[in-house]
Amino acid sequence: MGRCVLNINCDILDLRAFLLVVETGGFHRAAEKLNISQPALTRRIQKLEQIVGAPLLERTTRHVAPTATGAELLPLVRRLLEEFDSTLFSIRDAGQAGGHFTMACVPTAAFYFLPGVIQKYSERYPNIRVSILDLTATDGLQAVARGEAEFGINFLGGTENGLIFDKLADDPFVLAARRDHPLAKLDQVRWSDLEPHRLITVHRGSGNRTLLDAGLAQENIKLRWFYEVTHLSTSLGLVEAGLGVSVLPRLATPSEDHPILVTRPLENPRINRTIGVVRRQGAHLSPPADRFLSLLLDMWS
């Protein structure tokens, strides 16, 4: 019997089916409680009997009772189901009363978009702590792949094995300039319009720069930059100081009512980065992380 128990490989519903048949004394009432048909219930019992290697129930015209093997198995089944239910409720309650999860996020989304989501989430779940790894696109992908973060917001999905990428939105590259700059007078700007002006861009190791260079290369356009920086926020600071204009994703730009800076669409070609949620394939999010992601998707849409 011990050898059979160790080899059990069955569904939770198989165990519940066996326990309910014993407790109710029949297949009809057990099937009603499980909300399945009697033939389906019978198949589950038969599957469990095949795994154990012996009959578990004795069937008479009026009553169903456990066999000697079934009676021996019954306490183990009760304990397994009690432990499973207890763990499940503990996880659920932890998500309601408290908990913690970690996410990875590219800095632009972390700075401009996430605060609103976190504020709303904190109002609903005030006791859940959130760790945000504001990393570059490549580092963020690796953090999710290694399990350091449950999910990430990124724009380089599919570059790591074992990850899935769910698109949220397209984030076009735009021009950022001072309101008093000549290019600010245009409704939309062509890439060729940038040539006479000092251009501020992020360094070549940046994921944003990689996307930008690849998109422009298809049109045989090469950026002629004057200042190269590491962070997009630094480029905005230089633009605000009147040192030039910058090309950056729209998500990284200030709001339309900024007193000094404006943005303008960049056309011919129009280059987008795709923002999305990155997760490990086959991994299940913890309840706190799952609730956060659901809220994020609702607010983004």
FIZATOR-897317 format. One record per residue: residue number from 1; residue in three letters; x, y, z of N, C-alpha, C in turn. Coordinates in steps of 0.05 Angstrom, whole numbers, plus 5000, padded with zeros to 4 digits. Last residue first. Example, Ala and Ser with C-alpha at 12.3 -4.5 7.8 and 13.67 -1.06 7.14 Angstrom:
BEGIN
(rec 2,"Ser",(5257,4955,5142),(5273,4979,5143),(5258,5001,5157))
(rec 1,"Ala",(5264,4886,5156),(5246,4910,5156),(5264,4934,5156))
This chain:
BEGIN
(rec 301,"Ser",(4894,6003,4580),(4875,6003,4558),(4856,6027,4558))
(rec 300,"Trp",(4919,6016,4628),(4933,6021,4603),(4913,6022,4580))
(rec 299,"Met",(4881,5998,4665),(4887,6026,4664),(4901,6033,4638))
(rec 298,"Asp",(4881,5942,4656),(4856,5958,4654),(4862,5987,4650))
(rec 297,"Leu",(4935,5929,4664),(4923,5925,4638),(4898,5941,4634))
(rec 296,"Leu",(4939,5941,4719),(4956,5955,4700),(4944,5953,4671))
(rec 295,"Leu",(4904,5904,4741),(4898,5933,4743),(4913,5948,4723))
(rec 294,"Ser",(4931,5857,4728),(4904,5861,4719),(4896,5890,4719))
(rec 293,"Leu",(4978,5864,4757),(4979,5863,4728),(4952,5868,4716))
(rec 292,"Phe",(4959,5863,4810),(4972,5887,4800),(4972,5887,4769))
(rec 291,"Arg",(4940,5810,4813),(4921,5833,4816),(4933,5859,4805))
(rec 290,"Asp",(4989,5783,4806),(4967,5779,4787),(4947,5802,4788))
(rec 289,"Ala",(5016,5798,4852),(5027,5806,4826),(5005,5804,4804))
(rec 288,"Pro",(4984,5774,4893),(4989,5803,4892),(4998,5813,4865))
(rec 287,"Pro",(4985,5717,4876),(4961,5733,4876),(4965,5763,4877))
(rec 286,"Ser",(5041,5705,4831),(5029,5704,4857),(5004,5721,4857))
(rec 285,"Leu",(5036,5674,4766),(5040,5698,4783),(5028,5693,4810))
(rec 284,"His",(5068,5618,4740),(5043,5629,4751),(5050,5652,4770))
(rec 283,"Ala",(5101,5601,4679),(5102,5609,4707),(5075,5621,4715))
(rec 282,"Gly",(5100,5591,4624),(5091,5570,4642),(5091,5577,4672))
(rec 281,"Gln",(5151,5636,4611),(5132,5618,4599),(5125,5595,4619))
(rec 280,"Arg",(5153,5696,4647),(5165,5670,4642),(5144,5651,4632))
(rec 279,"Arg",(5135,5757,4614),(5132,5737,4636),(5147,5712,4628))
(rec 278,"Val",(5125,5825,4600),(5142,5802,4596),(5139,5783,4620))
(rec 277,"Val",(5083,5869,4566),(5088,5855,4592),(5103,5829,4585))
(rec 276,"Gly",(5105,5924,4524),(5089,5901,4532),(5097,5889,4559))
(rec 275,"Ile",(5112,5970,4471),(5113,5965,4500),(5095,5941,4507))
(rec 274,"Thr",(5150,5977,4415),(5126,5963,4425),(5130,5958,4455))
(rec 273,"Arg",(5168,6037,4384),(5176,6014,4400),(5150,6003,4412))
(rec 272,"Asn",(5167,6062,4317),(5154,6056,4342),(5170,6036,4358))
(rec 271,"Ile",(5175,6113,4270),(5188,6090,4284),(5175,6087,4311))
(rec 270,"Arg",(5162,6133,4206),(5151,6134,4233),(5161,6109,4247))
(rec 269,"Pro",(5215,6159,4164),(5195,6140,4172),(5184,6146,4200))
(rec 268,"Asn",(5166,6197,4164),(5183,6190,4142),(5211,6182,4150))
(rec 267,"Glu",(5162,6237,4225),(5151,6221,4203),(5173,6215,4182))
(rec 266,"Leu",(5148,6251,4291),(5170,6248,4272),(5160,6229,4250))
(rec 265,"Pro",(5108,6299,4326),(5111,6273,4313),(5134,6274,4293))
(rec 264,"Arg",(5135,6336,4381),(5124,6336,4354),(5128,6309,4342))
(rec 263,"Thr",(5129,6368,4445),(5136,6345,4428),(5122,6348,4401))
(rec 262,"Val",(5159,6419,4486),(5137,6409,4469),(5147,6384,4454))
(rec 261,"Leu",(5177,6453,4547),(5181,6433,4526),(5156,6426,4511))
(rec 260,"Ile",(5158,6491,4585),(5182,6496,4569),(5183,6478,4544))
(rec 259,"Pro",(5113,6475,4614),(5117,6503,4608),(5139,6509,4589))
(rec 258,"His",(5071,6422,4592),(5097,6429,4603),(5103,6458,4596))
(rec 257,"Asp",(5023,6401,4575),(5022,6427,4587),(5049,6435,4600))
(rec 256,"Glu",(5033,6349,4559),(5029,6370,4538),(5029,6398,4550))
(rec 255,"Ser",(5085,6319,4600),(5057,6323,4592),(5055,6347,4573))
(rec 254,"Pro",(5149,6296,4574),(5131,6308,4594),(5103,6311,4583))
(rec 253,"Thr",(5165,6229,4548),(5164,6259,4546),(5145,6270,4567))
(rec 252,"Ala",(5165,6175,4545),(5186,6188,4562),(5185,6218,4562))
(rec 251,"Leu",(5127,6161,4509),(5122,6155,4537),(5142,6169,4555))
(rec 250,"Arg",(5152,6173,4461),(5131,6191,4471),(5126,6186,4500))
(rec 249,"Pro",(5223,6164,4459),(5196,6153,4459),(5176,6172,4471))
(rec 248,"Leu",(5262,6217,4427),(5257,6197,4448),(5229,6187,4446))
(rec 247,"Val",(5308,6263,4407),(5289,6243,4397),(5286,6222,4418))
(rec 246,"Ser",(5318,6333,4421),(5322,6305,4427),(5301,6288,4414))
(rec 245,"Val",(5358,6392,4409),(5333,6377,4409),(5339,6348,4413))
(rec 244,"Gly",(5398,6437,4450),(5392,6422,4426),(5364,6411,4427))
(rec 243,"Leu",(5404,6469,4494),(5428,6458,4482),(5423,6443,4457))
(rec 242,"Gly",(5365,6489,4529),(5369,6502,4503),(5394,6493,4488))
(rec 241,"Ala",(5351,6464,4574),(5371,6484,4577),(5378,6498,4551))
(rec 240,"Glu",(5317,6426,4554),(5305,6447,4570),(5325,6470,4573))
(rec 239,"Val",(5355,6391,4532),(5336,6405,4515),(5325,6430,4529))
(rec 238,"Leu",(5379,6373,4579),(5395,6388,4560),(5377,6404,4541))
(rec 237,"Gly",(5335,6345,4602),(5348,6367,4616),(5364,6385,4598))
(rec 236,"Leu",(5328,6306,4564),(5307,6326,4567),(5318,6350,4582))
(rec 235,"Ser",(5373,6275,4572),(5370,6289,4546),(5349,6311,4548))
(rec 234,"Thr",(5363,6255,4622),(5385,6274,4619),(5382,6289,4593))
(rec 233,"Ser",(5322,6220,4612),(5316,6244,4629),(5338,6264,4626))
(rec 232,"Leu",(5348,6180,4584),(5330,6198,4570),(5324,6223,4586))
(rec 231,"His",(5417,6169,4599),(5389,6168,4607),(5372,6188,4591))
(rec 230,"Thr",(5467,6177,4573),(5459,6150,4582),(5429,6148,4587))
(rec 229,"Val",(5479,6216,4513),(5475,6212,4541),(5467,6184,4548))
(rec 228,"Glu",(5511,6257,4467),(5502,6230,4472),(5502,6225,4502))
(rec 227,"Tyr",(5505,6310,4423),(5508,6302,4451),(5497,6274,4453))
(rec 226,"Phe",(5500,6306,4368),(5520,6323,4379),(5526,6317,4408))
(rec 225,"Trp",(5486,6259,4314),(5482,6269,4341),(5506,6287,4349))
(rec 224,"Arg",(5456,6243,4262),(5480,6259,4266),(5477,6272,4293))
(rec 223,"Leu",(5432,6180,4242),(5430,6202,4261),(5457,6216,4263))
(rec 222,"Lys",(5418,6163,4176),(5437,6160,4198),(5435,6185,4216))
(rec 221,"Ile",(5378,6127,4132),(5381,6152,4147),(5399,6146,4171))
(rec 220,"Asn",(5359,6085,4100),(5385,6097,4095),(5389,6124,4108))
(rec 219,"Glu",(5315,6062,4119),(5310,6084,4101),(5336,6098,4094))
(rec 218,"Gln",(5335,6025,4153),(5319,6015,4132),(5313,6036,4111))
(rec 217,"Ala",(5359,6056,4192),(5376,6043,4172),(5360,6033,4148))
(rec 216,"Leu",(5318,6071,4225),(5328,6091,4206),(5345,6078,4185))
(rec 215,"Gly",(5310,6024,4254),(5288,6035,4239),(5298,6055,4218))
(rec 214,"Ala",(5360,6018,4279),(5351,5997,4260),(5328,6008,4243))
(rec 213,"Asp",(5363,6064,4311),(5383,6060,4289),(5373,6040,4269))
(rec 212,"Leu",(5320,6052,4346),(5320,6076,4330),(5339,6073,4306))
(rec 211,"Leu",(5335,6005,4372),(5310,6006,4356),(5311,6029,4336))
(rec 210,"Thr",(5382,6024,4397),(5383,6001,4379),(5358,6001,4360))
(rec 209,"Arg",(5363,6064,4430),(5380,6072,4408),(5381,6049,4387))
(rec 208,"Asn",(5334,6033,4467),(5320,6053,4450),(5337,6061,4426))
(rec 207,"Gly",(5375,6004,4491),(5355,5990,4474),(5340,6009,4456))
(rec 206,"Ser",(5441,6031,4489),(5413,6032,4498),(5395,6017,4479))
(rec 205,"Gly",(5491,6034,4468),(5484,6010,4483),(5456,6009,4492))
(rec 204,"Arg",(5495,6085,4445),(5490,6062,4427),(5484,6036,4442))
(rec 203,"His",(5460,6134,4486),(5483,6121,4475),(5476,6095,4460))
(rec 202,"Val",(5410,6182,4462),(5421,6163,4482),(5442,6146,4469))
(rec 201,"Thr",(5420,6249,4437),(5410,6222,4436),(5422,6205,4458))
(rec 200,"Ile",(5409,6311,4410),(5416,6298,4435),(5404,6270,4433))
(rec 199,"Leu",(5432,6352,4357),(5415,6330,4366),(5426,6316,4391))
(rec 198,"Arg",(5429,6415,4332),(5445,6398,4350),(5426,6377,4362))
(rec 197,"His",(5406,6420,4264),(5404,6425,4292),(5421,6406,4309))
(rec 196,"Pro",(5402,6407,4210),(5417,6431,4217),(5420,6436,4248))
(rec 195,"Glu",(5372,6356,4212),(5400,6357,4204),(5414,6383,4213))
(rec 194,"Leu",(5319,6351,4221),(5336,6352,4245),(5365,6359,4237))
(rec 193,"Asp",(5292,6345,4174),(5291,6371,4186),(5310,6374,4210))
(rec 192,"Ser",(5296,6291,4162),(5315,6310,4149),(5314,6338,4161))
(rec 191,"Trp",(5254,6272,4190),(5281,6266,4201),(5301,6285,4188))
(rec 190,"Arg",(5201,6320,4197),(5215,6299,4182),(5243,6295,4194))
(rec 189,"Val",(5148,6335,4242),(5176,6339,4234),(5186,6315,4218))
(rec 188,"Gln",(5087,6372,4246),(5102,6347,4247),(5129,6352,4234))
(rec 187,"Asp",(5079,6426,4254),(5059,6407,4265),(5071,6379,4266))
(rec 186,"Leu",(5130,6472,4275),(5119,6453,4256),(5099,6434,4269))
(rec 185,"Lys",(5151,6501,4316),(5130,6514,4300),(5117,6495,4280))
(rec 184,"Ala",(5192,6473,4336),(5167,6472,4351),(5144,6485,4336))
(rec 183,"Leu",(5236,6486,4306),(5222,6461,4299),(5195,6459,4314))
(rec 182,"Pro",(5256,6533,4332),(5243,6534,4305),(5227,6509,4298))
(rec 181,"His",(5238,6539,4401),(5255,6527,4380),(5241,6528,4353))
(rec 180,"Asp",(5207,6553,4444),(5217,6575,4427),(5235,6565,4405))
(rec 179,"Arg",(5196,6506,4470),(5174,6519,4456),(5183,6541,4437))
(rec 178,"Arg",(5247,6457,4457),(5237,6480,4472),(5214,6493,4456))
(rec 177,"Ala",(5230,6389,4439),(5244,6414,4435),(5233,6435,4454))
(rec 176,"Ala",(5230,6323,4418),(5226,6341,4441),(5243,6366,4437))
(rec 175,"Leu",(5198,6281,4371),(5218,6302,4376),(5210,6317,4401))
(rec 174,"Val",(5187,6210,4382),(5179,6237,4376),(5202,6257,4381))
(rec 173,"Phe",(5170,6143,4370),(5191,6162,4376),(5183,6190,4366))
(rec 172,"Pro",(5110,6112,4397),(5126,6124,4375),(5148,6142,4385))
(rec 171,"Asp",(5092,6055,4421),(5102,6080,4433),(5120,6093,4412))
(rec 170,"Asp",(5036,6012,4421),(5059,6023,4406),(5066,6050,4418))
(rec 169,"Ala",(5020,5968,4477),(5015,5991,4459),(5040,5997,4443))
(rec 168,"Leu",(5024,5915,4496),(5005,5934,4508),(4999,5956,4489))
(rec 167,"Lys",(5035,5846,4481),(5036,5874,4473),(5015,5891,4488))
(rec 166,"Asp",(5069,5801,4517),(5042,5809,4510),(5042,5839,4505))
(rec 165,"Phe",(5116,5751,4511),(5113,5780,4510),(5085,5787,4501))
(rec 164,"Ile",(5150,5701,4548),(5128,5709,4531),(5124,5739,4533))
(rec 163,"Leu",(5212,5665,4551),(5196,5688,4558),(5173,5692,4538))
(rec 162,"Gly",(5247,5626,4533),(5230,5620,4556),(5213,5643,4566))
(rec 161,"Asn",(5301,5667,4512),(5287,5642,4511),(5270,5638,4536))
(rec 160,"Glu",(5296,5735,4495),(5305,5716,4515),(5288,5690,4512))
(rec 159,"Thr",(5270,5767,4460),(5299,5764,4456),(5311,5745,4476))
(rec 158,"Gly",(5216,5774,4469),(5224,5753,4451),(5254,5750,4446))
(rec 157,"Gly",(5212,5845,4477),(5202,5818,4482),(5212,5799,4461))
(rec 156,"Leu",(5230,5897,4491),(5247,5879,4475),(5238,5850,4479))
(rec 155,"Phe",(5205,5931,4524),(5200,5935,4496),(5218,5918,4479))
(rec 154,"Asn",(5169,5921,4587),(5193,5923,4570),(5185,5928,4541))
(rec 153,"Ile",(5155,5903,4650),(5145,5921,4629),(5170,5927,4612))
(rec 152,"Gly",(5153,5836,4678),(5166,5861,4672),(5150,5877,4651))
(rec 151,"Phe",(5145,5792,4734),(5139,5800,4707),(5153,5827,4702))
(rec 150,"Glu",(5173,5776,4779),(5152,5759,4769),(5144,5766,4741))
(rec 149,"Ala",(5245,5776,4782),(5220,5791,4780),(5198,5773,4769))
(rec 148,"Glu",(5280,5736,4784),(5284,5757,4803),(5260,5776,4804))
(rec 147,"Gly",(5279,5697,4745),(5260,5694,4767),(5263,5716,4789))
(rec 146,"Arg",(5309,5702,4700),(5322,5689,4723),(5303,5686,4747))
(rec 145,"Ala",(5274,5730,4667),(5282,5703,4659),(5294,5688,4683))
(rec 144,"Val",(5271,5779,4694),(5247,5763,4692),(5255,5734,4686))
(rec 143,"Ala",(5324,5796,4687),(5313,5794,4714),(5288,5777,4714))
(rec 142,"Gln",(5328,5798,4631),(5343,5778,4646),(5333,5774,4674))
(rec 141,"Leu",(5295,5842,4621),(5288,5816,4610),(5303,5794,4625))
(rec 140,"Gly",(5325,5882,4647),(5298,5876,4656),(5289,5848,4646))
(rec 139,"Asp",(5371,5884,4616),(5373,5875,4644),(5346,5867,4655))
(rec 138,"Thr",(5349,5905,4568),(5362,5879,4569),(5364,5868,4597))
(rec 137,"Ala",(5326,5954,4585),(5310,5934,4572),(5323,5906,4574))
(rec 136,"Thr",(5349,5973,4651),(5349,5975,4622),(5333,5952,4610))
(rec 135,"Leu",(5304,5978,4708),(5328,5969,4694),(5326,5975,4664))
(rec 134,"Asp",(5279,5982,4766),(5279,6000,4743),(5306,5995,4728))
(rec 133,"Leu",(5244,5940,4800),(5271,5940,4790),(5271,5957,4764))
(rec 132,"Ile",(5204,5950,4854),(5207,5956,4826),(5236,5957,4818))
(rec 131,"Ser",(5164,5916,4899),(5191,5922,4892),(5193,5927,4862))
(rec 130,"Val",(5111,5931,4942),(5119,5927,4914),(5148,5935,4910))
(rec 129,"Arg",(5067,5903,4991),(5092,5918,4984),(5100,5911,4956))
(rec 128,"Ile",(5002,5911,5013),(5019,5896,4995),(5043,5914,4987))
(rec 127,"Asn",(4965,5940,5042),(4986,5925,5057),(5005,5909,5039))
(rec 126,"Pro",(4926,5963,5010),(4945,5981,5024),(4968,5966,5037))
(rec 125,"Tyr",(4896,5954,4957),(4911,5934,4973),(4933,5949,4989))
(rec 124,"Arg",(4871,6000,4937),(4856,5975,4939),(4869,5955,4958))
(rec 123,"Glu",(4911,6038,4939),(4885,6044,4951),(4868,6019,4955))
(rec 122,"Ser",(4951,6014,4911),(4955,6018,4940),(4929,6024,4953))
(rec 121,"Tyr",(4931,6018,4859),(4934,5991,4871),(4937,5994,4902))
(rec 120,"Lys",(4933,6073,4851),(4907,6059,4850),(4909,6032,4864))
(rec 119,"Gln",(4990,6079,4854),(4972,6094,4872),(4944,6080,4874))
(rec 118,"Ile",(5007,6047,4812),(5014,6040,4840),(4996,6054,4860))
(rec 117,"Val",(4988,6075,4769),(4978,6048,4773),(4983,6040,4802))
(rec 116,"Gly",(5017,6123,4773),(4987,6124,4774),(4976,6096,4780))
(rec 115,"Pro",(5071,6105,4769),(5061,6118,4793),(5031,6118,4796))
(rec 114,"Leu",(5079,6084,4715),(5073,6067,4737),(5062,6081,4762))
(rec 113,"Phe",(5091,6126,4678),(5065,6112,4678),(5059,6097,4703))
(rec 112,"Tyr",(5141,6152,4685),(5118,6167,4675),(5091,6153,4677))
(rec 111,"Phe",(5178,6115,4709),(5176,6144,4717),(5150,6157,4709))
(rec 110,"Ala",(5171,6066,4686),(5171,6068,4715),(5166,6097,4724))
(rec 109,"Ala",(5177,6077,4632),(5150,6069,4642),(5148,6072,4672))
(rec 108,"Thr",(5232,6091,4634),(5212,6110,4624),(5184,6103,4633))
(rec 107,"Pro",(5259,6045,4655),(5257,6069,4670),(5236,6089,4660))
(rec 106,"Val",(5225,5982,4650),(5243,6002,4637),(5238,6029,4650))
(rec 105,"Cys",(5220,5939,4705),(5207,5958,4688),(5228,5976,4675))
(rec 104,"Ala",(5200,5882,4742),(5221,5896,4729),(5208,5915,4708))
(rec 103,"Met",(5172,5868,4808),(5170,5871,4779),(5194,5886,4768))
(rec 102,"Thr",(5154,5829,4863),(5175,5844,4849),(5170,5845,4820))
(rec 101,"Phe",(5110,5831,4920),(5119,5820,4895),(5139,5839,4882))
(rec 100,"His",(5077,5813,4981),(5099,5827,4967),(5103,5814,4940))
(rec 99,"Gly",(5028,5822,5034),(5043,5807,5014),(5064,5825,5001))
(rec 98,"Gly",(4961,5825,5060),(4988,5834,5057),(5003,5817,5037))
(rec 97,"Ala",(4907,5813,5053),(4915,5827,5077),(4944,5837,5075))
(rec 96,"Gln",(4901,5789,5002),(4882,5809,5011),(4894,5826,5034))
(rec 95,"Gly",(4942,5753,4997),(4939,5773,4976),(4920,5795,4985))
(rec 94,"Ala",(4933,5722,5041),(4957,5738,5041),(4955,5759,5020))
(rec 93,"Asp",(4887,5696,5026),(4885,5716,5048),(4910,5733,5048))
(rec 92,"Arg",(4908,5662,4986),(4887,5681,4980),(4886,5703,5001))
(rec 91,"Ile",(4943,5631,5017),(4953,5647,4995),(4933,5669,4988))
(rec 90,"Ser",(4907,5607,5051),(4928,5624,5062),(4939,5642,5041))
(rec 89,"Phe",(4876,5577,5017),(4863,5599,5031),(4884,5618,5042))
(rec 88,"Leu",(4915,5539,5001),(4902,5557,4981),(4889,5581,4994))
(rec 87,"Thr",(4928,5514,5048),(4949,5529,5034),(4936,5549,5014))
(rec 86,"Ser",(4879,5489,5059),(4890,5508,5078),(4911,5526,5065))
(rec 85,"Asp",(4873,5455,5016),(4854,5477,5020),(4865,5498,5038))
(rec 84,"Phe",(4917,5421,5025),(4915,5436,5000),(4896,5460,5003))
(rec 83,"Glu",(4905,5399,5074),(4930,5415,5071),(4928,5432,5046))
(rec 82,"Glu",(4857,5372,5062),(4857,5393,5082),(4882,5411,5080))
(rec 81,"Leu",(4876,5336,5024),(4857,5356,5016),(4856,5379,5036))
(rec 80,"Leu",(4911,5305,5055),(4921,5319,5031),(4902,5341,5023))
(rec 79,"Arg",(4876,5284,5094),(4898,5301,5102),(4908,5318,5078))
(rec 78,"Arg",(4841,5252,5062),(4830,5275,5078),(4853,5294,5085))
(rec 77,"Val",(4878,5216,5042),(4864,5233,5024),(4853,5257,5039))
(rec 76,"Leu",(4893,5190,5089),(4913,5204,5073),(4900,5224,5055))
(rec 75,"Pro",(4845,5165,5105),(4857,5186,5122),(4878,5202,5107))
(rec 74,"Leu",(4835,5129,5058),(4818,5151,5065),(4831,5172,5083))
(rec 73,"Leu",(4867,5084,5052),(4874,5108,5037),(4859,5133,5046))
(rec 72,"Glu",(4841,5046,5082),(4868,5053,5089),(4877,5079,5076))
(rec 71,"Ala",(4793,5043,5055),(4792,5053,5083),(4820,5061,5092))
(rec 70,"Gly",(4810,5021,5007),(4799,5048,5007),(4799,5060,5035))
(rec 69,"Thr",(4827,4971,5024),(4847,4989,5013),(4836,5018,5014))
(rec 68,"Ala",(4777,4951,5040),(4799,4953,5060),(4821,4972,5050))
(rec 67,"Thr",(4729,4996,5008),(4742,4970,5012),(4763,4973,5034))
(rec 66,"Pro",(4676,5040,5029),(4704,5035,5021),(4713,5006,5026))
(rec 65,"Ala",(4610,5033,5000),(4628,5034,5023),(4657,5029,5014))
(rec 64,"Val",(4546,5049,4980),(4573,5047,4971),(4591,5051,4995))
(rec 63,"His",(4480,5020,4975),(4501,5034,4989),(4528,5029,4976))
(rec 62,"Arg",(4443,4989,4948),(4434,5012,4964),(4456,5029,4975))
(rec 61,"Thr",(4469,4951,4918),(4446,4964,4906),(4437,4988,4922))
(rec 60,"Thr",(4539,4965,4927),(4516,4948,4930),(4492,4963,4918))
(rec 59,"Arg",(4608,4968,4917),(4582,4978,4908),(4561,4957,4913))
(rec 58,"Glu",(4665,4988,4949),(4647,4965,4945),(4619,4976,4940))
(rec 57,"Leu",(4725,5020,4927),(4697,5022,4936),(4683,4995,4930))
(rec 56,"Leu",(4775,5010,4908),(4773,5028,4931),(4745,5028,4943))
(rec 55,"Pro",(4815,4957,4880),(4789,4970,4883),(4788,4987,4909))
(rec 54,"Ala",(4883,4975,4861),(4864,4958,4876),(4838,4972,4877))
(rec 53,"Gly",(4920,5010,4843),(4924,4982,4836),(4905,4964,4851))
(rec 52,"Val",(4924,5065,4844),(4929,5051,4869),(4934,5021,4863))
(rec 51,"Ile",(4910,5075,4790),(4935,5085,4801),(4943,5070,4826))
(rec 50,"Gln",(4860,5051,4786),(4882,5042,4769),(4909,5050,4780))
(rec 49,"Glu",(4831,5083,4822),(4835,5054,4828),(4858,5042,4811))
(rec 48,"Leu",(4831,5131,4795),(4845,5129,4821),(4850,5100,4828))
(rec 47,"Lys",(4800,5117,4751),(4827,5126,4747),(4843,5123,4773))
(rec 46,"Gln",(4752,5105,4777),(4766,5083,4763),(4795,5091,4758))
(rec 45,"Ile",(4738,5156,4794),(4743,5135,4814),(4759,5112,4801))
(rec 44,"Arg",(4731,5181,4744),(4751,5191,4763),(4758,5170,4784))
(rec 43,"Arg",(4689,5152,4723),(4715,5151,4709),(4737,5161,4728))
(rec 42,"Thr",(4648,5167,4758),(4657,5139,4757),(4684,5137,4744))
(rec 41,"Leu",(4642,5221,4743),(4651,5214,4770),(4662,5185,4771))
(rec 40,"Ala",(4623,5214,4692),(4648,5228,4696),(4659,5222,4724))
(rec 39,"Pro",(4573,5188,4703),(4594,5174,4687),(4622,5188,4691))
(rec 38,"Gln",(4548,5231,4732),(4556,5206,4745),(4576,5190,4729))
(rec 37,"Ser",(4575,5297,4719),(4557,5275,4713),(4566,5250,4728))
(rec 36,"Ile",(4585,5348,4769),(4593,5333,4746),(4574,5310,4742))
(rec 35,"Asn",(4583,5376,4818),(4572,5388,4794),(4583,5375,4768))
(rec 34,"Leu",(4595,5355,4866),(4618,5362,4849),(4609,5376,4823))
(rec 33,"Lys",(4545,5344,4885),(4562,5363,4900),(4585,5372,4883))
(rec 32,"Glu",(4527,5306,4846),(4513,5332,4849),(4531,5353,4863))
(rec 31,"Ala",(4562,5264,4856),(4563,5278,4830),(4550,5305,4832))
(rec 30,"Ala",(4545,5250,4908),(4572,5260,4904),(4575,5275,4878))
(rec 29,"Arg",(4494,5231,4897),(4497,5255,4913),(4525,5267,4910))
(rec 28,"His",(4508,5186,4863),(4489,5207,4854),(4493,5232,4870))
(rec 27,"Phe",(4541,5150,4890),(4552,5166,4868),(4534,5189,4860))
(rec 26,"Gly",(4543,5148,4963),(4532,5141,4937),(4544,5160,4915))
(rec 25,"Gly",(4558,5165,5013),(4548,5138,5011),(4537,5131,4984))
(rec 24,"Thr",(4582,5213,5025),(4553,5213,5019),(4541,5186,5016))
(rec 23,"Glu",(4634,5196,5037),(4620,5212,5057),(4590,5212,5051))
(rec 22,"Val",(4649,5167,4990),(4649,5154,5016),(4632,5169,5036))
(rec 21,"Val",(4644,5208,4952),(4628,5183,4949),(4627,5168,4976))
(rec 20,"Leu",(4681,5245,4972),(4652,5251,4972),(4635,5226,4969))
(rec 19,"Leu",(4730,5219,4963),(4722,5226,4990),(4692,5231,4992))
(rec 18,"Phe",(4731,5213,4907),(4732,5190,4924),(4721,5196,4952))
(rec 17,"Ala",(4730,5268,4892),(4709,5249,4883),(4708,5225,4901))
(rec 16,"Arg",(4778,5287,4913),(4752,5297,4924),(4729,5279,4916))
(rec 15,"Leu",(4813,5259,4880),(4813,5254,4909),(4787,5263,4922))
(rec 14,"Asp",(4801,5282,4831),(4799,5253,4835),(4797,5246,4864))
(rec 13,"Leu",(4814,5335,4840),(4785,5328,4837),(4781,5298,4839))
(rec 12,"Ile",(4868,5334,4839),(4855,5340,4865),(4826,5331,4863))
(rec 11,"Asp",(4892,5280,4798),(4881,5307,4802),(4869,5309,4830))
(rec 10,"Cys",(4952,5240,4810),(4924,5244,4803),(4916,5273,4808))
(rec 9,"Asn",(4992,5195,4823),(4995,5219,4806),(4967,5225,4795))
(rec 8,"Ile",(5023,5156,4871),(4999,5169,4863),(5005,5194,4846))
(rec 7,"Asn",(5066,5128,4892),(5065,5131,4862),(5040,5145,4853))
(rec 6,"Leu",(5058,5126,4945),(5080,5142,4936),(5079,5147,4906))
(rec 5,"Val",(5016,5089,4946),(5011,5117,4954),(5032,5135,4944))
(rec 4,"Cys",(5042,5042,4932),(5022,5052,4915),(5016,5082,4921))
(rec 3,"Arg",(5076,5033,4975),(5088,5037,4949),(5067,5050,4930))
(rec 2,"Gly",(5039,5025,5016),(5056,5048,5017),(5068,5054,4990))
(rec 1,"Met",(5017,4976,5000),(5000,5000,5000),(5017,5025,5000))
